[in-house]
Amino acid sequence: MVSEVLDIAVRLVVIVVVFLALPLVVGQMEHKAMAHMQSRLGPMYAGRFHGWAQLIADGVKFVQKEDVIPAAADRRVFALAPAVALVPYLVVLVVIPVGPGLFGVDLDAGLFFVLAVMGVGVLGAIMAGWASANKYSMLGGMRAAAQLVSYELPLVLAASSVAMAAGTLSLNGIVEQWRWWWLPWQAIGGVVFFVAGLAELRRPPFDMPIAESEIIMGPMTEYTGLRFALFMLAEYAGIVVLSALTTVLFLGGWHGPLLPGPVWTLLKVLALAFVVIWVRVSYPRLREDQLQKLAWVGLVPLALLQLALTGVVKLAL
Amino acid sequence: MTSQVPDLWPPSAQEVVFLLLGVVALGSALLVVTTRQLVHAALWLVVCFGALAGGYLVLTAEFVAWVQVLIYVGAIVVLLLFGIMLTRAPIGRSAGLDSGNRVTAATVAVGTAAVLVTVVVQGFATAYTPLEPGGGAAATLGASIFRSWVLPFEALSVLLLAALIGAIVLSRTDIRPANPAADAGGPAAPTTPPHPPDPAPPPADGSGATAGETGSGRVSRDGG
């Protein structure tokens, strides 16, 4: 009994630590990778060695800033929104398997749990957009809602293709079933899932809802200090969660030669996070109509094609 | 269903959690219809759906719980909020949210609730079924849907398909009746303003602070 409780406690502590550390690593990677892609150096001073402590310094700065709530805002919803945006990603990390037997909880319907909880995170952006009493925030919130509604479908369809292939909805079970030839077999689904996930995170090139050059920062326009930092943390935690999910569903999680399983998972997650940053630097922002067109004309048919392919191959086996 | 009725007192931990979730669901549902702030109603709906999903979880219907969150919170409420924001989403209290039918509606609601509660209590007051983990797992659920209940399932999918086609027909503006007479009558309805003229300006709300809040910063968003 005591060992059970201890086991759960250790798992939760590890997850919380990972949840706080990995987004910072990804954020620092974004600073440096983006800078070098743009022929800059990026942060160089904080922490003396290539600016490794830049994000910690940023965090200290955010804590010191004044917490401003606009007079016309809906105070309670305004205050609640950053938490609604952040907490779902923490909850999702609980079910992601890192190695054989290394996970917080193994849920029977883990895949649906993850998709459902990730959908709740977008409510935070909508709440922030509405409660800020700012027309730019409002526009951003509405764009976030429209984006979620259109990209949720290809996301779920692509994910269910893997579930069909594995014959289970448990994330742990899916990785256990995974074989190397799933890589070409589920390739279309993987791309669709990753792109739709990027759109759900509102990362560039799908950052129409926060487009800083036209609607300033969308739902986050009125946020300052710690609440703004929570939104930023939610964004990077979202990148970690999306990369981890793509790894688990499409890239075989801990499977890999030579190195131990958890190391493979971490490597794949960081490689995908790098792709997220790379895409941000490479592509211009999609316009609202292009966004919707990509979802409905591009991703949904591709996801359906993948579902059909999965079904045919599964029956032939 | 087993006939062996366990003692009602002391309640098990599951029963306590289930009751608490029920109270949350009921309370937030009441707030949805009584709150005077439009967007808050949609947000209370999220709490209500969340509590319902929790209820399913306690009853071991894991898959149904997550689908409930995915579809209702992730899609329906987001769509609802989107719709509200597109038309009218003032911050603060708005007057005129109460329908003239509210007495009738409340009567019908209380009546329906009374009938349902009576039926459930009469029919199942002594029926108990033990909860076993995994009873509502995806595999069990899929097996029962696609073996025992496949016909209702297919009938439902035809219904959804019909609704889908209906939505496409309604939203496509290039599908029009062929004769011009019907054409002249047809589009008259969409050209009227999307929401009826609002007779109540913000100060009609009465109480000073909230009415001032409604009126000051929100003119551009009200649109009415």
Interface residues (C-beta under 8 A of the other chain):
Chain A: A71 A72 A73 D74 V77 L107 D108 A109 F112 F113 L115 A116 V117 G119 V120 V122 L123 I126 M127 G129 W130 A131 A133 K135 M138 G141 M142 A145 A146 L148 V149 E152 V156 T168 L169
Chain B: Q37 V39 H40 L43 V46 E62 F63 W66 V67 V69 L70 V73 G74 A75 V77 V78 L79 L81 F82 M85 L86 A89 I91 G92 G134 A137 A138 A139 E213 S216 G217 R218 S220 R221
